[in-house]
Amino acid sequence: MSLRASEIIRPSDSAELELLIGDALENRHSLEIMGAGSKRALGQIMDVDKIVSLSRLTGITLYEPDELVLSARAGTPLAEIEAALAEHDQQLSFEPPDWGALLGSDIPQSIGGVVGGNLAGPRRIQAGAARDHVLGVSMVTGRGEVVKTGGRVVKNVTGYDLCKLITGSYGTLAVATDIILKVLPAGEKVRTVLVTGLDENAAVTAMTEALSSPYDVSAAAFLPENLTGRSAVSYISDALASITAIRVEGPAPSVEARCSALRALLGTHGDVEELHFHNSRKFWQEIGNVTPFAEDAGAVWRVSVPPAAAAEVIQTIQDSADAEFYVDWGGGLVWIRLLNEGDDGGAAKIRGAIKTFSGHATLMRANADIRSQTAVFQPQATALEALNQRVKQGFDPANILNPGRMVLVDRGALDAD
């Protein structure tokens, strides 16, 4: 059901949200739950009765820099949180990306959306994902029950860690209203070692070597020659060659020493250059935000595979499809844009290529027709799917919260019923 923006319901506090969900449960009204709405184009097409936005549930409710803890309401803009942290030289270490441009949205994303999607950027290989930094969540379940889980310190988490369960559930289990996060100091200096001219095989080898070194690498990515010209960083766009990038962060003397050691280590693979603070930040934002594919049409896939398999998966896909790619997470994450996507958005080709390696592929961007008939998220094994259904039943037995957001629904079967 398509609703006008004026019909979007915006509760002002958790009590109003509780009443809203209770009413939906009683009347069996399905709800689309969103934070600010910046990622509505991600996931399966939903058919709902009402749209609920958390955009009025905003504000940082607690920030103790000395204790490295921050609490905010779910609709709080991420930019507001990052600005408050920057005043104390702190950060969200999982480096949440902004996929607004990729998904065709100019709406600033909220912290609830980041946690709901379990987003993480290039620093994922060092710091972990969003769920590794969520200490506590207050939420309203699909049963209309208010639940508080976790606390302000890690040791408060006992028994079932519901924070990790809710993080990455895309609002299908419960609606988070308040989120407590662990924050960490930001690196004083940031530098990126660049190796030019490698192919994907050699790049994965170089990244693995850097990540296996004692130099505490915080990000490793590979950008092929055909994509470097799309960067706003002149050192990258003017390279006229592929770029393998290795980032280090921390106190200035340490960063300088580790950069020097990495240049020596990686110099055997090709010509080596270096990006300093501002250019490094800009480049890694482009990698995390999928900027190389943001302005071009075509289905975009986010593919997770073992790093050692990345080059083979890329080659298999390119042998059967007209595709562009780049690599993040040291080879563990491959971003792919299909120039000729087909009716299924390239799902058969992408998932066929990763099947041998037990990979996961998520259709990040495609038109509504493709998303209505293609599994956006990786189809699960039967046992895991059954487990997820039992969890969904426990939190949202009437299936009123974001129904079908993460699972392809057979609309024909529903119509028959």
GUNUVEX-301706 format. One record per residue (C-alpha): residue number from 1; x, y, z. Coordinates in Angstrom, 1 decimal, padded with zeros to 4 digits. Layout:
// GUNUVEX-301706
site resi: NUM, X: X, Y: Y, Z: Z
...
// end
This chain:
// GUNUVEX-301706
site resi: 1, X: 000.0, Y: 000.0, Z: 000.0
site resi: 2, X: 001.4, Y: 003.4, Z: -001.0
site resi: 3, X: 000.8, Y: 006.2, Z: 001.5
site resi: 4, X: 001.3, Y: 009.9, Z: 001.1
site resi: 5, X: 004.0, Y: 011.5, Z: 003.2
site resi: 6, X: 001.2, Y: 013.3, Z: 005.2
site resi: 7, X: -000.1, Y: 009.8, Z: 006.3
site resi: 8, X: 003.2, Y: 008.9, Z: 007.9
site resi: 9, X: 002.7, Y: 008.5, Z: 011.7
site resi: 10, X: 005.4, Y: 010.1, Z: 013.8
site resi: 11, X: 005.2, Y: 009.2, Z: 017.5
site resi: 12, X: 006.7, Y: 011.8, Z: 019.8
site resi: 13, X: 007.8, Y: 009.4, Z: 022.6
site resi: 14, X: 008.0, Y: 005.7, Z: 023.4
site resi: 15, X: 004.7, Y: 005.8, Z: 025.2
site resi: 16, X: 002.9, Y: 007.0, Z: 022.1
site resi: 17, X: 004.8, Y: 004.3, Z: 020.1
site resi: 18, X: 003.6, Y: 001.6, Z: 022.5
site resi: 19, X: 000.0, Y: 002.7, Z: 022.1
site resi: 20, X: 000.4, Y: 002.8, Z: 018.3
site resi: 21, X: 001.8, Y: -000.8, Z: 018.2
site resi: 22, X: -000.8, Y: -002.0, Z: 020.6
site resi: 23, X: -003.5, Y: -000.6, Z: 018.4
site resi: 24, X: -002.0, Y: -002.2, Z: 015.3
site resi: 25, X: -001.7, Y: -005.5, Z: 017.1
site resi: 26, X: -005.4, Y: -005.4, Z: 018.1
site resi: 27, X: -006.6, Y: -004.5, Z: 014.6
site resi: 28, X: -004.0, Y: -006.5, Z: 012.8
site resi: 29, X: -002.6, Y: -003.5, Z: 010.9
site resi: 30, X: 000.8, Y: -004.0, Z: 009.4
site resi: 31, X: 003.4, Y: -001.3, Z: 010.0
site resi: 32, X: 006.4, Y: -000.1, Z: 008.0
site resi: 33, X: 008.9, Y: 001.0, Z: 010.6
site resi: 34, X: 011.6, Y: 003.4, Z: 009.7
site resi: 35, X: 014.0, Y: 005.8, Z: 011.4
site resi: 36, X: 014.4, Y: 008.8, Z: 009.2
site resi: 37, X: 013.7, Y: 006.9, Z: 006.0
site resi: 38, X: 017.1, Y: 007.1, Z: 004.3
site resi: 39, X: 017.2, Y: 003.3, Z: 003.6
site resi: 40, X: 013.6, Y: 002.6, Z: 002.6
site resi: 41, X: 014.9, Y: 001.5, Z: -000.9
site resi: 42, X: 016.9, Y: -001.3, Z: 000.8
site resi: 43, X: 015.1, Y: -004.6, Z: 001.3
site resi: 44, X: 012.0, Y: -006.4, Z: -000.2
site resi: 45, X: 009.0, Y: -004.5, Z: -001.3
site resi: 46, X: 006.5, Y: -004.4, Z: 001.6
site resi: 47, X: 002.7, Y: -004.1, Z: 001.5
site resi: 48, X: 001.6, Y: -002.3, Z: 004.7
site resi: 49, X: -001.3, Y: -000.5, Z: 006.2
site resi: 50, X: 000.6, Y: 002.3, Z: 007.9
site resi: 51, X: 004.0, Y: 003.9, Z: 007.9
site resi: 52, X: 005.7, Y: 004.8, Z: 011.2
site resi: 53, X: 008.6, Y: 007.2, Z: 011.3
site resi: 54, X: 010.8, Y: 007.6, Z: 014.4
site resi: 55, X: 012.0, Y: 011.0, Z: 013.2
site resi: 56, X: 010.6, Y: 012.8, Z: 016.2
site resi: 57, X: 012.3, Y: 010.5, Z: 018.7
site resi: 58, X: 015.5, Y: 012.5, Z: 018.7
site resi: 59, X: 018.2, Y: 013.7, Z: 021.0
site resi: 60, X: 021.3, Y: 012.6, Z: 022.8
site resi: 61, X: 020.1, Y: 011.6, Z: 026.3
site resi: 62, X: 023.5, Y: 010.7, Z: 027.8
site resi: 63, X: 027.1, Y: 011.3, Z: 026.9
site resi: 64, X: 030.0, Y: 010.6, Z: 029.3
site resi: 65, X: 033.2, Y: 011.0, Z: 027.3
site resi: 66, X: 035.4, Y: 009.8, Z: 030.2
site resi: 67, X: 033.3, Y: 006.6, Z: 030.4
site resi: 68, X: 033.2, Y: 006.2, Z: 026.6
site resi: 69, X: 029.4, Y: 005.8, Z: 026.5
site resi: 70, X: 026.7, Y: 007.6, Z: 024.7
site resi: 71, X: 022.9, Y: 007.1, Z: 024.6
site resi: 72, X: 020.5, Y: 008.6, Z: 022.0
site resi: 73, X: 016.9, Y: 008.2, Z: 020.9
site resi: 74, X: 016.6, Y: 006.1, Z: 017.7
site resi: 75, X: 015.6, Y: 009.0, Z: 015.4
site resi: 76, X: 018.6, Y: 011.1, Z: 016.3
site resi: 77, X: 020.5, Y: 012.0, Z: 013.1
site resi: 78, X: 023.9, Y: 010.2, Z: 012.9
site resi: 79, X: 025.5, Y: 013.5, Z: 012.0
site resi: 80, X: 024.4, Y: 015.0, Z: 015.3
site resi: 81, X: 026.0, Y: 012.1, Z: 017.2
site resi: 82, X: 029.2, Y: 012.3, Z: 015.2
site resi: 83, X: 029.5, Y: 016.0, Z: 015.8
site resi: 84, X: 029.1, Y: 015.6, Z: 019.6
site resi: 85, X: 031.8, Y: 012.9, Z: 019.6
site resi: 86, X: 034.2, Y: 014.9, Z: 017.5
site resi: 87, X: 034.2, Y: 017.7, Z: 020.1
site resi: 88, X: 035.9, Y: 015.2, Z: 022.4
site resi: 89, X: 038.1, Y: 013.5, Z: 019.7
site resi: 90, X: 035.9, Y: 010.4, Z: 019.9
site resi: 91, X: 034.1, Y: 008.3, Z: 017.3
site resi: 92, X: 031.9, Y: 005.4, Z: 016.5
site resi: 93, X: 034.7, Y: 003.0, Z: 015.7
site resi: 94, X: 032.6, Y: 000.8, Z: 013.4
site resi: 95, X: 032.6, Y: 003.7, Z: 010.9
site resi: 96, X: 029.0, Y: 003.6, Z: 009.8
site resi: 97, X: 028.7, Y: 004.3, Z: 006.1
site resi: 98, X: 026.2, Y: 006.6, Z: 004.4
site resi: 99, X: 024.4, Y: 004.8, Z: 001.5
site resi: 100, X: 022.1, Y: 007.7, Z: 000.8
site resi: 101, X: 023.6, Y: 008.6, Z: -002.6
site resi: 102, X: 023.6, Y: 004.9, Z: -003.6
site resi: 103, X: 020.0, Y: 004.4, Z: -002.7
site resi: 104, X: 018.8, Y: 007.7, Z: -004.1
site resi: 105, X: 018.0, Y: 009.4, Z: -000.8
site resi: 106, X: 019.1, Y: 012.8, Z: 000.5
site resi: 107, X: 017.5, Y: 012.2, Z: 003.9
site resi: 108, X: 020.1, Y: 012.2, Z: 006.7
site resi: 109, X: 020.3, Y: 008.8, Z: 008.3
site resi: 110, X: 019.5, Y: 008.1, Z: 012.0
site resi: 111, X: 021.3, Y: 006.1, Z: 014.6
site resi: 112, X: 018.3, Y: 003.8, Z: 014.7
site resi: 113, X: 018.7, Y: 003.0, Z: 011.0
site resi: 114, X: 022.4, Y: 002.4, Z: 011.4
site resi: 115, X: 021.8, Y: -000.1, Z: 014.3
site resi: 116, X: 018.8, Y: -001.7, Z: 012.6
site resi: 117, X: 020.9, Y: -002.4, Z: 009.5
site resi: 118, X: 024.0, Y: -003.3, Z: 011.5
site resi: 119, X: 026.0, Y: -001.1, Z: 009.3
site resi: 120, X: 029.8, Y: -000.9, Z: 009.3
site resi: 121, X: 032.4, Y: 000.7, Z: 007.1
site resi: 122, X: 036.0, Y: -000.1, Z: 006.2
site resi: 123, X: 037.1, Y: -000.3, Z: 009.8
site resi: 124, X: 034.9, Y: -003.4, Z: 010.2
site resi: 125, X: 038.0, Y: -005.6, Z: 009.9
site resi: 126, X: 039.5, Y: -004.0, Z: 013.0
site resi: 127, X: 036.6, Y: -002.7, Z: 015.1
site resi: 128, X: 033.8, Y: -005.1, Z: 014.3
site resi: 129, X: 030.2, Y: -004.2, Z: 013.3
site resi: 130, X: 027.6, Y: -002.0, Z: 014.9
site resi: 131, X: 026.3, Y: -004.9, Z: 017.0
site resi: 132, X: 029.7, Y: -005.1, Z: 018.7
site resi: 133, X: 029.3, Y: -001.5, Z: 020.0
site resi: 134, X: 025.7, Y: -001.6, Z: 021.2
site resi: 135, X: 025.5, Y: -001.8, Z: 025.0
site resi: 136, X: 021.8, Y: -001.5, Z: 025.5
site resi: 137, X: 018.5, Y: -001.0, Z: 023.7
site resi: 138, X: 015.0, Y: 000.1, Z: 024.8
site resi: 139, X: 012.4, Y: -001.2, Z: 022.5
site resi: 140, X: 008.7, Y: -002.0, Z: 021.9
site resi: 141, X: 008.1, Y: -005.5, Z: 020.5
site resi: 142, X: 005.4, Y: -006.6, Z: 018.1
site resi: 143, X: 003.6, Y: -007.8, Z: 021.2
site resi: 144, X: 003.3, Y: -004.2, Z: 022.3
site resi: 145, X: 005.6, Y: -004.9, Z: 025.2
site resi: 146, X: 008.4, Y: -002.5, Z: 026.4
site resi: 147, X: 011.7, Y: -004.2, Z: 026.8
site resi: 148, X: 015.0, Y: -002.9, Z: 028.1
site resi: 149, X: 018.1, Y: -004.9, Z: 027.5
site resi: 150, X: 021.8, Y: -004.4, Z: 028.2
site resi: 151, X: 023.2, Y: -001.4, Z: 030.1
site resi: 152, X: 025.8, Y: 001.3, Z: 030.1
site resi: 153, X: 028.8, Y: -001.1, Z: 030.4
site resi: 154, X: 029.6, Y: -004.4, Z: 028.8
site resi: 155, X: 029.4, Y: -006.4, Z: 032.1
site resi: 156, X: 025.7, Y: -005.5, Z: 032.4
site resi: 157, X: 025.0, Y: -007.9, Z: 029.5
site resi: 158, X: 024.0, Y: -011.3, Z: 031.0
site resi: 159, X: 021.9, Y: -014.2, Z: 029.7
site resi: 160, X: 020.5, Y: -013.7, Z: 026.2
site resi: 161, X: 022.2, Y: -010.7, Z: 024.5
site resi: 162, X: 019.1, Y: -009.2, Z: 022.9
site resi: 163, X: 021.1, Y: -006.2, Z: 021.7
site resi: 164, X: 022.9, Y: -008.3, Z: 019.2
site resi: 165, X: 019.7, Y: -009.9, Z: 018.1
site resi: 166, X: 017.9, Y: -006.6, Z: 017.5
site resi: 167, X: 020.9, Y: -005.1, Z: 015.7
site resi: 168, X: 020.6, Y: -006.0, Z: 012.0
site resi: 169, X: 017.0, Y: -007.1, Z: 012.3
site resi: 170, X: 015.8, Y: -004.1, Z: 010.1
site resi: 171, X: 012.9, Y: -003.4, Z: 012.5
site resi: 172, X: 011.2, Y: -006.8, Z: 011.9
site resi: 173, X: 011.4, Y: -007.9, Z: 015.6
site resi: 174, X: 010.9, Y: -004.7, Z: 017.6
site resi: 175, X: 011.1, Y: -001.0, Z: 017.4
site resi: 176, X: 014.1, Y: 000.5, Z: 019.1
site resi: 177, X: 013.4, Y: 003.8, Z: 020.9
site resi: 178, X: 016.7, Y: 004.4, Z: 022.8
site resi: 179, X: 020.2, Y: 003.0, Z: 022.1
site resi: 180, X: 023.3, Y: 003.0, Z: 024.3
site resi: 181, X: 026.6, Y: 002.8, Z: 022.4
site resi: 182, X: 030.2, Y: 002.3, Z: 023.3
site resi: 183, X: 032.4, Y: 005.0, Z: 021.8
site resi: 184, X: 036.2, Y: 005.1, Z: 021.4
site resi: 185, X: 038.9, Y: 007.7, Z: 020.9
site resi: 186, X: 039.5, Y: 008.8, Z: 017.3
site resi: 187, X: 042.9, Y: 008.4, Z: 015.8
site resi: 188, X: 045.1, Y: 011.5, Z: 016.1
site resi: 189, X: 046.6, Y: 010.8, Z: 012.7
site resi: 190, X: 045.4, Y: 008.8, Z: 009.7
site resi: 191, X: 047.5, Y: 007.7, Z: 006.8
site resi: 192, X: 047.0, Y: 005.4, Z: 003.8
site resi: 193, X: 049.7, Y: 003.5, Z: 002.0
site resi: 194, X: 048.9, Y: 003.1, Z: -001.7
site resi: 195, X: 050.2, Y: 000.4, Z: -004.0
site resi: 196, X: 049.6, Y: 001.1, Z: -007.7
site resi: 197, X: 049.2, Y: -001.3, Z: -010.7
site resi: 198, X: 048.1, Y: -004.6, Z: -009.1
site resi: 199, X: 045.4, Y: -006.9, Z: -010.3
site resi: 200, X: 042.8, Y: -008.3, Z: -007.9
site resi: 201, X: 044.9, Y: -011.5, Z: -007.2
site resi: 202, X: 048.0, Y: -009.5, Z: -006.3
site resi: 203, X: 046.0, Y: -007.0, Z: -004.4
site resi: 204, X: 044.4, Y: -009.6, Z: -002.2
site resi: 205, X: 047.9, Y: -011.0, Z: -001.6
site resi: 206, X: 049.2, Y: -007.6, Z: -000.6
site resi: 207, X: 046.3, Y: -006.8, Z: 001.6
site resi: 208, X: 046.6, Y: -010.2, Z: 003.4
site resi: 209, X: 050.3, Y: -009.5, Z: 003.9
site resi: 210, X: 049.5, Y: -006.1, Z: 005.5
site resi: 211, X: 046.7, Y: -007.4, Z: 007.7
site resi: 212, X: 048.9, Y: -010.3, Z: 008.9
site resi: 213, X: 051.7, Y: -007.9, Z: 009.8
site resi: 214, X: 052.1, Y: -006.4, Z: 013.3
site resi: 215, X: 051.3, Y: -002.9, Z: 012.0
site resi: 216, X: 047.6, Y: -002.7, Z: 013.2
site resi: 217, X: 046.0, Y: -002.0, Z: 009.9
site resi: 218, X: 042.5, Y: -000.5, Z: 010.2
site resi: 219, X: 041.3, Y: -000.8, Z: 006.6
site resi: 220, X: 042.4, Y: -002.5, Z: 003.3
site resi: 221, X: 040.7, Y: -002.0, Z: -000.1
site resi: 222, X: 041.3, Y: -002.5, Z: -003.8
site resi: 223, X: 040.0, Y: -000.1, Z: -006.5
site resi: 224, X: 040.6, Y: -001.3, Z: -010.1
site resi: 225, X: 041.9, Y: 001.1, Z: -012.7
site resi: 226, X: 038.5, Y: 001.7, Z: -014.3
site resi: 227, X: 037.1, Y: 003.1, Z: -011.1
site resi: 228, X: 039.9, Y: 005.3, Z: -009.8
site resi: 229, X: 038.9, Y: 008.2, Z: -012.0
site resi: 230, X: 035.6, Y: 008.5, Z: -010.1
site resi: 231, X: 037.4, Y: 009.5, Z: -006.8
site resi: 232, X: 037.4, Y: 013.1, Z: -005.6
site resi: 233, X: 040.9, Y: 012.5, Z: -004.2
site resi: 234, X: 043.4, Y: 013.7, Z: -006.9
site resi: 235, X: 046.1, Y: 011.2, Z: -005.9
site resi: 236, X: 043.6, Y: 008.4, Z: -006.7
site resi: 237, X: 041.9, Y: 009.9, Z: -009.8
site resi: 238, X: 045.2, Y: 010.8, Z: -011.4
site resi: 239, X: 046.8, Y: 007.5, Z: -010.8
site resi: 240, X: 045.8, Y: 006.0, Z: -014.1
site resi: 241, X: 046.2, Y: 002.6, Z: -012.5
site resi: 242, X: 044.6, Y: 000.4, Z: -009.9
site resi: 243, X: 045.0, Y: 001.3, Z: -006.3
site resi: 244, X: 045.5, Y: -001.1, Z: -003.3
site resi: 245, X: 045.0, Y: 001.0, Z: -000.1
site resi: 246, X: 046.1, Y: 000.1, Z: 003.4
site resi: 247, X: 045.2, Y: 002.5, Z: 006.3
site resi: 248, X: 046.8, Y: 003.0, Z: 009.7
site resi: 249, X: 045.5, Y: 005.3, Z: 012.5
site resi: 250, X: 046.5, Y: 006.4, Z: 016.0
site resi: 251, X: 049.1, Y: 008.6, Z: 017.7
site resi: 252, X: 051.4, Y: 010.5, Z: 015.3
site resi: 253, X: 054.7, Y: 008.8, Z: 016.1
site resi: 254, X: 053.1, Y: 005.3, Z: 015.9
site resi: 255, X: 051.4, Y: 006.1, Z: 012.5
site resi: 256, X: 054.6, Y: 007.4, Z: 011.0
site resi: 257, X: 056.5, Y: 004.4, Z: 012.1
site resi: 258, X: 053.9, Y: 001.9, Z: 010.9
site resi: 259, X: 053.5, Y: 003.7, Z: 007.6
site resi: 260, X: 057.2, Y: 003.5, Z: 007.0
site resi: 261, X: 057.3, Y: -000.2, Z: 007.8
site resi: 262, X: 054.3, Y: -000.9, Z: 005.5
site resi: 263, X: 055.9, Y: 001.1, Z: 002.6
site resi: 264, X: 058.9, Y: -001.2, Z: 002.9
site resi: 265, X: 056.8, Y: -004.3, Z: 003.2
site resi: 266, X: 054.5, Y: -003.5, Z: 000.3
site resi: 267, X: 057.2, Y: -001.9, Z: -001.9
site resi: 268, X: 058.0, Y: -005.3, Z: -003.4
site resi: 269, X: 054.5, Y: -005.5, Z: -004.9
site resi: 270, X: 054.6, Y: -002.2, Z: -006.9
site resi: 271, X: 055.0, Y: 001.6, Z: -006.7
site resi: 272, X: 054.1, Y: 003.0, Z: -003.3
site resi: 273, X: 052.6, Y: 006.4, Z: -002.4
site resi: 274, X: 050.9, Y: 007.8, Z: 000.7
site resi: 275, X: 047.8, Y: 009.7, Z: 001.5
site resi: 276, X: 047.8, Y: 011.9, Z: 004.6
site resi: 277, X: 044.9, Y: 012.9, Z: 007.0
site resi: 278, X: 042.3, Y: 014.7, Z: 005.0
site resi: 279, X: 042.8, Y: 012.8, Z: 001.7
site resi: 280, X: 042.7, Y: 009.5, Z: 003.6
site resi: 281, X: 039.4, Y: 010.4, Z: 005.3
site resi: 282, X: 037.9, Y: 011.4, Z: 002.0
site resi: 283, X: 039.0, Y: 008.3, Z: 000.2
site resi: 284, X: 037.7, Y: 005.9, Z: 002.9
site resi: 285, X: 034.4, Y: 007.7, Z: 003.0
site resi: 286, X: 034.1, Y: 007.0, Z: -000.7
site resi: 287, X: 034.9, Y: 003.3, Z: -000.2
site resi: 288, X: 032.4, Y: 002.9, Z: 002.7
site resi: 289, X: 029.7, Y: 005.0, Z: 001.0
site resi: 290, X: 030.0, Y: 003.1, Z: -002.3
site resi: 291, X: 030.6, Y: 006.4, Z: -004.1
site resi: 292, X: 032.1, Y: 004.7, Z: -007.2
site resi: 293, X: 028.6, Y: 003.2, Z: -008.0
site resi: 294, X: 026.4, Y: 006.0, Z: -006.6
site resi: 295, X: 025.8, Y: 007.9, Z: -009.9
site resi: 296, X: 025.6, Y: 005.1, Z: -012.3
site resi: 297, X: 022.5, Y: 002.9, Z: -013.1
site resi: 298, X: 022.4, Y: -000.9, Z: -012.6
site resi: 299, X: 021.9, Y: -003.3, Z: -009.8
site resi: 300, X: 024.5, Y: -003.1, Z: -007.0
site resi: 301, X: 025.4, Y: -006.2, Z: -004.9
site resi: 302, X: 027.3, Y: -006.4, Z: -001.6
site resi: 303, X: 029.1, Y: -009.8, Z: -001.6
site resi: 304, X: 030.8, Y: -011.3, Z: 001.5
site resi: 305, X: 033.3, Y: -014.1, Z: 000.8
site resi: 306, X: 036.5, Y: -015.5, Z: 002.3
site resi: 307, X: 039.3, Y: -013.1, Z: 001.2
site resi: 308, X: 041.2, Y: -015.9, Z: -000.5
site resi: 309, X: 038.2, Y: -016.5, Z: -002.7
site resi: 310, X: 037.6, Y: -012.9, Z: -003.7
site resi: 311, X: 039.6, Y: -012.9, Z: -007.0
site resi: 312, X: 038.0, Y: -016.2, Z: -008.2
site resi: 313, X: 034.5, Y: -014.9, Z: -007.4
site resi: 314, X: 035.1, Y: -011.7, Z: -009.3
site resi: 315, X: 036.5, Y: -013.6, Z: -012.3
site resi: 316, X: 033.5, Y: -016.0, Z: -012.3
site resi: 317, X: 031.0, Y: -013.1, Z: -012.3
site resi: 318, X: 032.8, Y: -011.1, Z: -015.0
site resi: 319, X: 033.0, Y: -014.2, Z: -017.2
site resi: 320, X: 029.2, Y: -014.4, Z: -017.3
site resi: 321, X: 028.1, Y: -010.7, Z: -016.8
site resi: 322, X: 029.1, Y: -007.2, Z: -017.7
site resi: 323, X: 030.2, Y: -006.0, Z: -014.2
site resi: 324, X: 032.3, Y: -003.5, Z: -012.3
site resi: 325, X: 033.7, Y: -004.2, Z: -008.9
site resi: 326, X: 035.9, Y: -003.1, Z: -006.0
site resi: 327, X: 037.1, Y: -004.8, Z: -002.9
site resi: 328, X: 036.9, Y: -003.8, Z: 000.8
site resi: 329, X: 037.7, Y: -005.5, Z: 004.1
site resi: 330, X: 040.9, Y: -006.9, Z: 002.8
site resi: 331, X: 039.1, Y: -009.1, Z: 000.2
site resi: 332, X: 036.2, Y: -010.1, Z: 002.5
site resi: 333, X: 033.7, Y: -007.7, Z: 000.9
site resi: 334, X: 033.2, Y: -007.2, Z: -002.8
site resi: 335, X: 031.0, Y: -004.5, Z: -004.2
site resi: 336, X: 029.6, Y: -005.3, Z: -007.7
site resi: 337, X: 027.6, Y: -003.3, Z: -010.2
site resi: 338, X: 025.9, Y: -005.1, Z: -013.0
site resi: 339, X: 025.6, Y: -003.1, Z: -016.2
site resi: 340, X: 023.0, Y: -005.6, Z: -017.6
site resi: 341, X: 021.1, Y: -006.7, Z: -014.6
site resi: 342, X: 018.4, Y: -008.9, Z: -016.1
site resi: 343, X: 014.9, Y: -009.6, Z: -014.6
site resi: 344, X: 016.4, Y: -011.0, Z: -011.3
site resi: 345, X: 019.0, Y: -008.3, Z: -010.9
site resi: 346, X: 021.7, Y: -010.8, Z: -011.6
site resi: 347, X: 020.9, Y: -012.9, Z: -008.5
site resi: 348, X: 021.4, Y: -016.3, Z: -010.3
site resi: 349, X: 024.9, Y: -015.3, Z: -011.5
site resi: 350, X: 026.0, Y: -013.6, Z: -008.3
site resi: 351, X: 024.8, Y: -016.3, Z: -005.9
site resi: 352, X: 025.9, Y: -019.1, Z: -008.3
site resi: 353, X: 029.5, Y: -017.6, Z: -008.2
site resi: 354, X: 029.6, Y: -017.6, Z: -004.4
site resi: 355, X: 027.8, Y: -020.9, Z: -003.6
site resi: 356, X: 031.1, Y: -022.9, Z: -003.5
site resi: 357, X: 032.5, Y: -020.5, Z: -000.9
site resi: 358, X: 029.5, Y: -020.3, Z: 001.4
site resi: 359, X: 029.3, Y: -016.6, Z: 000.6
site resi: 360, X: 026.5, Y: -014.1, Z: 001.2
site resi: 361, X: 025.1, Y: -011.7, Z: -001.3
site resi: 362, X: 022.8, Y: -008.8, Z: -000.7
site resi: 363, X: 021.0, Y: -006.9, Z: -003.4
site resi: 364, X: 021.7, Y: -003.3, Z: -002.3
site resi: 365, X: 020.1, Y: -001.4, Z: -005.1
site resi: 366, X: 017.6, Y: -002.4, Z: -007.8
site resi: 367, X: 014.3, Y: -001.1, Z: -009.1
site resi: 368, X: 011.0, Y: -002.1, Z: -007.5
site resi: 369, X: 010.1, Y: -004.7, Z: -010.1
site resi: 370, X: 013.4, Y: -006.6, Z: -009.4
site resi: 371, X: 013.0, Y: -006.3, Z: -005.6
site resi: 372, X: 009.5, Y: -007.6, Z: -005.8
site resi: 373, X: 010.5, Y: -010.9, Z: -007.3
site resi: 374, X: 014.1, Y: -011.4, Z: -006.2
site resi: 375, X: 015.4, Y: -012.3, Z: -002.7
site resi: 376, X: 017.3, Y: -009.2, Z: -001.6
site resi: 377, X: 019.0, Y: -010.9, Z: 001.3
site resi: 378, X: 020.9, Y: -014.2, Z: 001.0
site resi: 379, X: 018.4, Y: -017.1, Z: 001.2
site resi: 380, X: 019.0, Y: -019.1, Z: 004.4
site resi: 381, X: 019.5, Y: -022.8, Z: 004.9
site resi: 382, X: 016.3, Y: -024.6, Z: 006.1
site resi: 383, X: 017.3, Y: -025.0, Z: 009.7
site resi: 384, X: 018.4, Y: -021.4, Z: 010.1
site resi: 385, X: 015.3, Y: -020.1, Z: 008.4
site resi: 386, X: 013.1, Y: -022.2, Z: 010.8
site resi: 387, X: 015.1, Y: -020.7, Z: 013.7
site resi: 388, X: 014.5, Y: -017.2, Z: 012.5
site resi: 389, X: 010.8, Y: -017.8, Z: 012.1
site resi: 390, X: 010.6, Y: -018.9, Z: 015.7
site resi: 391, X: 012.5, Y: -015.8, Z: 016.8
site resi: 392, X: 010.1, Y: -013.7, Z: 014.7
site resi: 393, X: 007.1, Y: -015.5, Z: 016.3
site resi: 394, X: 008.5, Y: -014.8, Z: 019.8
site resi: 395, X: 008.9, Y: -011.0, Z: 019.2
site resi: 396, X: 006.1, Y: -010.3, Z: 016.6
site resi: 397, X: 003.6, Y: -013.2, Z: 016.5
site resi: 398, X: 001.1, Y: -011.2, Z: 014.4
site resi: 399, X: 003.8, Y: -010.2, Z: 011.9
site resi: 400, X: 002.9, Y: -006.6, Z: 012.0
site resi: 401, X: 006.4, Y: -005.1, Z: 012.0
site resi: 402, X: 008.1, Y: -004.6, Z: 008.6
site resi: 403, X: 006.4, Y: -007.8, Z: 007.3
site resi: 404, X: 008.4, Y: -009.2, Z: 004.4
site resi: 405, X: 011.2, Y: -006.6, Z: 004.7
site resi: 406, X: 013.9, Y: -009.3, Z: 004.9
site resi: 407, X: 012.2, Y: -012.3, Z: 003.3
site resi: 408, X: 010.7, Y: -012.6, Z: -000.2
site resi: 409, X: 007.0, Y: -013.1, Z: 000.1
site resi: 410, X: 005.0, Y: -015.1, Z: -002.5
site resi: 411, X: 002.4, Y: -012.5, Z: -003.3
site resi: 412, X: 000.4, Y: -015.0, Z: -005.4
site resi: 413, X: 000.1, Y: -017.4, Z: -002.5
site resi: 414, X: -001.1, Y: -014.5, Z: -000.3
site resi: 415, X: -003.7, Y: -013.4, Z: -002.8
site resi: 416, X: -004.9, Y: -017.0, Z: -003.0
site resi: 417, X: -005.4, Y: -017.1, Z: 000.7
// end
